[in-house]
Every structure is written in C-alpha cells, then in structure tokens.
C-alpha cells in the first residue's frame, strides 16, 4: 500500500513545514535536494536562517504564521535554484482549528526555452535539410560565376563577379558550419580547459582589437569529461562572440570591458534514472554532478523579458543575425546531457553558465531531473 509520505516525497515541488516558532519540522525529498542537505542536517533551523538570502520568503512566512494568511508569489528571483526564478505558495498549517505553523511550497519556474525544448528535436533535421537544399544550387552559382569571370573584360563586371564568388564562399562556410553542428556528437574524453583555451585563441584577434580584458579562474582539480571537442568548441566560440559583441562601445563611450571565465564543480546536482525503456523511472536513482563553465561579461545586458527567448530558433535582435547560433548551442549542450543557464540585468552585464556532466555517459534531458543545491 502506498504511504502518504511516499506520495509527498515523489512530488516535484519542494515542501517545507515550519512550526509556530518558524523552525523547520519537515521537508520532502525535493526540499532536501533544493538545499543539498538532509532533514537531519537542517531540522529545527529557522526559515530566517534557511532563506536569509530570499527576504521575500522570510517576510511572507512571518505574515502567514502571525496572521494565518495565504500567499502566492510568481517569478521570484533566487540564485540557488539555477534557473533564476521560482513560484512560491505559502499557506497556514492548522491542527484541530489551531494555527500551528506554515507550509512553504516551491516550484521551479520553467522558462519559455524549457517549455519549448521539443523545438530542438526537429531543429537539426530542419536546418540540415535547408542547408543541403541551398548547397547544391550554390555550387552551380559559383561555377557559373567562375565562367563569367574568364570572359569578363569590363572592370565593373569583373568586380561584380568577384563579389558573387566571395559571397558564395562565405555562404558555403556558413552552410558547412550548420551541417557540422547539427550532426550528433561523438563522445571522447577531453579536458574542458583545453577547449576553452582553443576558443579564446580563435577569438583572440577580436578580443585584442576591442581591448577586452580576460579574467580566467580555472579549477585545476576538474577531471576529464566526455564530450565532442569540435562541437563544444563551436558552443564556446559562439558564447564568447556574443559576450564580446555585448561589450561594444555605446554612443562612443568605452567603459571597462571584462570577460570573466570560471570553471568549477557544481554546487547543484542532477537526479537521473538508471535504466531504459518505459519503466525507466522505476530504476535506481543516482545523483550526478556537473562541471560548470561560467562566462560573465560587463556588457549592456539583456532585458528580463528577452532572456527566456534568446535560445529560441530564429529569434534575434542583431542586424543580419540568423537567430540560430544560440539555439544550436543549446541543442549541442542538451545532446551532451547538460544545460545552459542565463542571468542578466540591463546595464550590468550577462552571466552564462554551461553545465556538463562530470561523470557517466550523457543522458537525454527527459531522463534528467535538475535540482538545486546550497
């Protein structure tokens, strides 16, 4: 027979029960994962201590215990949950008509990009098909232009033909890049720091030209991970390119421009189900840690209502941009069993964190439950 406690512990929501003095009396499994600590470690701690970094939760819990009121709060910003925002429900807890405390329920607020992850399943096929369809006539255009160049005598005509050839070569490189990025990754052991350094060399000329300071902080104790070096290289080049472009001078002003690159083992962890097939969720639960690569720029920042959209296919505000670079980057990281998280504030820069598995083989995201840690 299924117990009530088993039901509570299988909920995705993190549940915390506080007594009248504000001390923690009970927490379910999702709540333990939220803090990265078991009930024995945090039992009897007050909500003021547990949520000292989230004053809104502290204030609302105080009101609930004091006044017996129910509160709902959406899109509450919090760093530890990883995605940036949570939805909170706080309700009074009664026993025999007596107010005995408060029940706090926290649910991770899934972003638009999380809800629309199915777009990435069709994205490689779609882009690959389009690229192939364009590549063949493009070869014909280039061949015809080469023939015209041989017979052209007028300098203006020769200049036009050279432009056609130049643009054909440029478009061919773009198509080749997309075809390469849409193939499934081939996994090998790799040093993530070597991949990052390679990306910095590729971006070196642009970084020097724009006089951007690179502030690196690598954790030398990180072990090798499994990944596709060429695909991850494309991801970091793309992310660095976006960071560099975000630090372009605004109205002739050249503020201090710094790109910080940090690597570390994650405080968060993921819960995965070992085993395949329709009954995979009956398999053994296993915690898996991440390596986190963070890129922090001092650029113009991204408006809050756009942060959730930047990974959507074809969404871009750049002049001449395709809107595919970040979408493909997220697809590549997803294929590695990881995720990308973004925090940004207009005028204060952007922080992009790439999470990649530290151990085991990469898993499809539908087999991964992301939990936060303290």
C-alpha positions as CSV (number, residue, x, y, z in Angstrom):
1,X,0.0,0.0,0.0
2,X,1.3,3.4,-1.0
3,X,2.0,5.6,2.0
4,X,1.2,9.3,2.3
5,X,4.9,10.0,2.9
6,X,5.9,8.2,-0.3
7,X,3.4,10.4,-2.2
8,X,4.9,13.6,-0.7
9,X,8.4,12.5,-1.4
10,X,7.6,11.9,-5.1
11,X,6.4,15.4,-5.7
12,X,8.5,17.7,-7.9
13,X,7.6,20.7,-5.6
14,X,9.9,21.3,-2.6
15,X,7.8,21.3,0.6
16,X,8.8,22.8,3.9
17,X,6.7,22.7,7.1
18,X,7.6,25.3,9.8
19,X,6.2,25.3,13.3
20,X,4.8,28.4,15.1
21,X,8.4,29.5,16.1
22,X,9.5,29.3,12.5
23,X,11.6,26.2,12.9
24,X,11.7,23.5,10.2
25,X,9.7,20.5,11.2
26,X,9.5,18.5,7.9
27,X,10.9,18.7,4.4
28,X,10.3,16.3,1.5
29,X,13.0,14.8,-0.8
30,X,12.7,17.7,-3.3
31,X,13.2,20.1,-0.5
32,X,16.3,18.3,0.7
33,X,17.6,18.4,-2.9
34,X,16.8,22.1,-3.0
35,X,19.3,22.7,-0.2
36,X,21.6,19.8,-0.9
37,X,21.1,18.6,2.7
38,X,19.1,16.0,4.5
39,X,16.4,16.7,7.1
40,X,18.7,15.7,9.9
41,X,21.1,18.5,9.0
42,X,18.6,21.3,8.7
43,X,15.8,20.2,11.2
44,X,14.9,22.9,13.7
45,X,16.7,25.6,11.7
46,X,14.5,28.7,11.3
47,X,13.2,30.0,8.0
48,X,15.1,33.2,8.7
49,X,18.4,31.3,8.5
50,X,17.4,28.9,5.7
51,X,16.2,31.7,3.5
52,X,18.4,34.5,4.7
53,X,19.2,35.3,1.0
54,X,15.5,35.5,0.0
55,X,13.9,38.2,2.1
56,X,10.5,37.9,0.3
57,X,10.1,34.4,1.5
58,X,11.1,35.3,5.1
59,X,8.6,38.2,5.2
60,X,5.7,36.1,3.8
61,X,6.3,33.3,6.2
62,X,6.3,35.7,9.1
63,X,2.9,37.1,7.9
64,X,1.5,33.6,7.4
65,X,2.5,32.4,10.9
66,X,1.4,35.6,12.6
67,X,-1.9,36.3,10.6
68,X,-2.8,32.9,9.2
69,X,-2.8,34.3,5.6
70,X,-2.1,32.5,2.4
71,X,0.3,34.0,-0.1
72,X,1.3,33.2,-3.7
73,X,4.4,34.7,-5.4
74,X,5.4,34.1,-9.0
75,X,8.7,34.7,-10.8
76,X,10.6,35.2,-7.5
77,X,14.3,35.6,-8.3
78,X,16.7,33.3,-6.5
79,X,20.2,32.2,-7.4
80,X,20.3,28.8,-5.9
81,X,17.6,27.2,-8.0
82,X,19.7,27.6,-11.1
83,X,17.0,28.8,-13.5
84,X,16.8,32.2,-11.8
85,X,13.1,32.3,-10.8
86,X,10.7,30.2,-8.7
87,X,7.0,30.1,-7.9
88,X,6.1,30.1,-4.2
89,X,3.0,29.2,-2.3
90,X,2.8,29.7,1.4
91,X,-0.3,28.5,3.4
92,X,-1.1,28.4,7.1
93,X,-0.9,24.9,8.7
94,X,-3.8,24.1,11.1
95,X,-4.3,21.2,13.5
96,X,-7.7,21.0,15.3
97,X,-8.5,24.5,14.2
98,X,-5.3,25.8,15.8
99,X,-2.7,27.6,13.7
100,X,0.4,25.5,14.2
101,X,2.8,26.9,11.5
102,X,3.2,27.4,7.8
103,X,3.6,25.2,4.8
104,X,6.0,26.5,2.1
105,X,5.8,25.1,-1.4
106,X,8.5,26.0,-4.0
107,X,8.2,25.1,-7.7
108,X,10.9,25.8,-10.3
109,X,9.6,28.3,-12.8
110,X,10.2,26.7,-16.2
111,X,11.3,29.2,-18.8
112,X,10.0,29.5,-22.3
113,X,13.0,27.7,-23.6
114,X,12.5,24.8,-21.2
115,X,8.9,24.5,-22.3
116,X,9.8,24.7,-25.9
117,X,12.7,22.1,-25.8
118,X,10.8,20.0,-28.3
119,X,11.7,22.6,-30.9
120,X,15.3,21.4,-30.7
121,X,14.4,17.8,-31.6
122,X,13.3,18.9,-35.0
123,X,15.9,21.7,-35.4
124,X,18.9,19.6,-36.7
125,X,16.8,17.9,-39.3
126,X,15.2,21.1,-40.5
127,X,18.5,23.1,-40.7
128,X,20.3,20.2,-42.2
129,X,17.7,19.8,-44.9
130,X,17.7,23.5,-45.7
131,X,21.5,23.6,-45.8
132,X,21.6,20.7,-48.3
133,X,19.0,22.3,-50.5
134,X,20.9,25.5,-50.6
135,X,24.4,23.9,-51.1
136,X,23.7,22.3,-54.5
137,X,22.4,25.4,-56.3
138,X,25.1,27.5,-54.6
139,X,27.7,25.3,-56.3
140,X,26.1,26.0,-59.6
141,X,26.0,29.7,-59.0
142,X,29.7,29.7,-58.1
143,X,30.6,27.6,-61.2
144,X,28.7,30.0,-63.5
145,X,30.4,33.0,-61.9
146,X,33.8,31.5,-62.5
147,X,33.0,31.0,-66.2
148,X,31.8,34.6,-66.4
149,X,35.0,35.9,-64.8
150,X,37.0,34.2,-67.5
151,X,35.2,36.1,-70.3
152,X,34.5,39.4,-68.5
153,X,36.5,42.4,-69.8
154,X,34.8,45.3,-68.2
155,X,36.3,46.2,-64.8
156,X,32.9,46.8,-63.3
157,X,31.7,43.4,-64.5
158,X,34.8,41.7,-63.0
159,X,34.2,43.4,-59.7
160,X,30.6,42.1,-59.6
161,X,31.7,38.6,-60.5
162,X,34.3,38.7,-57.7
163,X,31.6,39.8,-55.3
164,X,29.5,36.8,-56.3
165,X,32.4,34.4,-55.8
166,X,33.3,36.0,-52.4
167,X,29.7,35.8,-51.1
168,X,29.3,32.3,-52.4
169,X,32.4,31.2,-50.4
170,X,31.1,33.0,-47.3
171,X,27.7,31.3,-47.6
172,X,29.3,27.9,-48.2
173,X,31.3,28.3,-44.9
174,X,28.0,29.2,-43.1
175,X,26.3,26.1,-44.5
176,X,29.2,23.9,-43.6
177,X,29.2,25.2,-40.1
178,X,25.4,24.4,-39.7
179,X,25.8,21.0,-41.2
180,X,28.6,20.2,-38.8
181,X,26.8,21.5,-35.8
182,X,23.6,19.6,-36.5
183,X,25.3,16.2,-36.5
184,X,25.0,14.2,-33.3
185,X,28.1,14.5,-31.1
186,X,30.9,11.8,-31.0
187,X,32.0,11.4,-27.4
188,X,35.5,11.2,-26.2
189,X,37.5,12.0,-23.0
190,X,38.5,15.7,-23.1
191,X,39.9,18.5,-21.0
192,X,37.4,21.3,-20.9
193,X,40.1,23.9,-20.2
194,X,41.8,23.0,-23.4
195,X,38.5,23.5,-25.3
196,X,38.1,26.9,-23.7
197,X,41.7,28.0,-24.4
198,X,41.2,27.0,-28.1
199,X,38.1,29.1,-28.3
200,X,40.0,32.0,-26.8
201,X,42.7,31.7,-29.4
202,X,40.1,31.7,-32.2
203,X,38.6,34.9,-30.7
204,X,42.0,36.3,-29.8
205,X,42.2,38.9,-32.6
206,X,38.7,40.3,-31.9
207,X,39.3,40.4,-28.1
208,X,42.6,42.3,-28.6
209,X,41.2,44.7,-31.1
210,X,38.3,45.6,-28.7
211,X,40.7,45.8,-25.8
212,X,38.7,43.3,-23.7
213,X,40.4,42.0,-20.5
214,X,40.1,38.3,-20.0
215,X,39.8,37.3,-16.3
216,X,40.3,33.5,-16.0
217,X,39.7,31.4,-12.9
218,X,40.1,27.6,-13.7
219,X,39.7,24.8,-11.2
220,X,42.7,22.6,-11.9
221,X,41.2,19.7,-9.9
222,X,38.4,19.1,-12.5
223,X,38.6,15.7,-14.1
224,X,38.3,14.9,-17.8
225,X,34.7,14.8,-19.1
226,X,33.0,13.0,-22.0
227,X,32.2,15.2,-24.9
228,X,32.6,16.2,-28.6
229,X,35.5,18.6,-28.7
230,X,34.7,20.2,-32.0
231,X,31.0,20.8,-31.1
232,X,31.8,22.2,-27.6
233,X,34.4,24.4,-29.3
234,X,31.7,25.9,-31.5
235,X,29.5,26.5,-28.5
236,X,32.2,28.4,-26.6
237,X,33.2,30.4,-29.6
238,X,29.6,31.4,-30.1
239,X,29.1,32.3,-26.4
240,X,32.3,34.3,-26.4
241,X,31.3,36.1,-29.6
242,X,28.0,37.1,-28.0
243,X,29.8,38.4,-24.9
244,X,32.3,40.4,-26.9
245,X,29.6,42.0,-29.1
246,X,27.7,42.9,-25.9
247,X,30.7,45.0,-24.8
248,X,30.8,47.1,-27.9
249,X,31.1,50.8,-27.2
250,X,27.8,52.6,-26.7
251,X,27.5,56.1,-28.2
252,X,31.2,56.5,-28.4
253,X,31.8,55.5,-24.7
254,X,34.4,52.9,-23.8
255,X,33.6,51.6,-20.4
256,X,35.7,49.0,-18.6
257,X,35.3,45.7,-20.6
258,X,36.0,42.4,-19.0
259,X,35.1,38.8,-19.8
260,X,35.4,36.5,-16.8
261,X,35.7,32.8,-17.4
262,X,35.3,30.5,-14.5
263,X,35.3,26.7,-14.1
264,X,34.2,24.8,-11.0
265,X,32.4,21.6,-9.9
266,X,28.7,22.4,-9.4
267,X,27.0,23.0,-6.1
268,X,23.9,21.8,-7.8
269,X,23.4,18.2,-8.9
270,X,21.0,16.2,-11.1
271,X,18.9,13.2,-10.3
272,X,18.9,10.6,-13.1
273,X,17.2,7.3,-13.5
274,X,19.4,4.4,-14.4
275,X,18.0,2.0,-17.0
276,X,16.0,2.4,-20.2
277,X,12.6,1.5,-21.6
278,X,9.1,2.5,-20.5
279,X,9.7,1.6,-16.9
280,X,13.0,3.6,-16.6
281,X,11.5,5.7,-13.7
282,X,11.3,2.6,-11.6
283,X,15.0,2.2,-11.9
284,X,17.7,3.2,-9.4
285,X,18.0,6.9,-8.7
286,X,21.5,8.3,-9.0
287,X,22.9,11.8,-8.3
288,X,25.2,13.2,-10.9
289,X,27.3,16.3,-10.5
290,X,28.3,18.9,-13.2
291,X,31.2,20.9,-14.3
292,X,30.1,24.5,-14.6
293,X,31.7,26.9,-17.1
294,X,30.7,30.5,-16.5
295,X,31.2,33.4,-18.8
296,X,30.5,36.8,-17.3
297,X,30.7,39.9,-19.4
298,X,30.4,43.6,-18.4
299,X,28.2,44.4,-21.4
300,X,24.9,46.1,-21.9
301,X,22.9,43.2,-20.5
302,X,19.6,41.6,-21.8
303,X,16.2,42.8,-20.8
304,X,14.4,40.4,-18.5
305,X,11.6,39.6,-20.9
306,X,14.1,38.6,-23.6
307,X,16.3,36.3,-21.5
308,X,13.8,33.5,-22.0
309,X,13.7,34.0,-25.8
310,X,17.4,34.1,-26.8
311,X,17.7,30.4,-27.2
312,X,14.6,30.1,-29.4
313,X,15.3,29.2,-33.1
314,X,15.4,32.2,-35.4
315,X,15.0,34.7,-32.5
316,X,17.5,37.6,-32.8
317,X,17.8,41.3,-32.4
318,X,21.1,41.5,-34.1
319,X,21.2,43.2,-37.5
320,X,21.9,40.5,-40.0
321,X,21.7,37.7,-37.4
322,X,20.2,34.3,-38.2
323,X,18.9,33.5,-34.7
324,X,20.4,30.0,-34.9
325,X,23.7,30.3,-33.1
326,X,22.4,30.1,-29.5
327,X,19.6,27.7,-30.5
328,X,22.2,25.3,-31.9
329,X,24.5,25.8,-28.9
330,X,21.8,24.8,-26.5
331,X,21.0,21.8,-28.7
332,X,24.6,20.7,-28.6
333,X,24.8,21.1,-24.8
334,X,21.5,19.2,-24.5
335,X,22.9,16.4,-26.6
336,X,25.8,16.3,-24.0
337,X,23.2,15.8,-21.2
338,X,23.8,19.3,-19.9
339,X,22.1,22.7,-19.9
340,X,22.7,26.4,-20.3
341,X,21.5,29.0,-17.8
342,X,21.5,32.7,-18.3
343,X,21.2,35.6,-15.8
344,X,21.3,39.2,-17.0
345,X,20.5,42.7,-16.0
346,X,20.4,45.7,-18.3
347,X,23.5,47.8,-17.7
348,X,25.1,45.2,-15.5
349,X,26.2,42.5,-18.0
350,X,25.3,38.9,-18.5
351,X,26.3,35.6,-16.8
352,X,26.1,32.5,-18.9
353,X,26.6,29.1,-17.2
354,X,27.2,25.9,-19.1
355,X,26.5,22.7,-17.2
356,X,28.1,19.5,-18.4
357,X,28.1,16.1,-16.7
358,X,31.1,15.3,-14.6
359,X,30.7,11.6,-14.8
360,X,28.8,8.8,-16.6
361,X,27.5,9.0,-20.2
362,X,25.5,11.9,-21.3
363,X,21.7,11.3,-21.0
364,X,18.7,12.8,-22.8
365,X,17.1,15.6,-20.9
366,X,13.9,13.7,-20.5
367,X,15.8,11.4,-18.2
368,X,17.3,14.2,-16.1
369,X,15.7,16.0,-13.1
370,X,17.5,19.1,-12.2
371,X,17.7,20.0,-8.6
372,X,19.4,22.9,-6.8
373,X,21.9,22.8,-4.0
374,X,23.1,25.3,-1.5
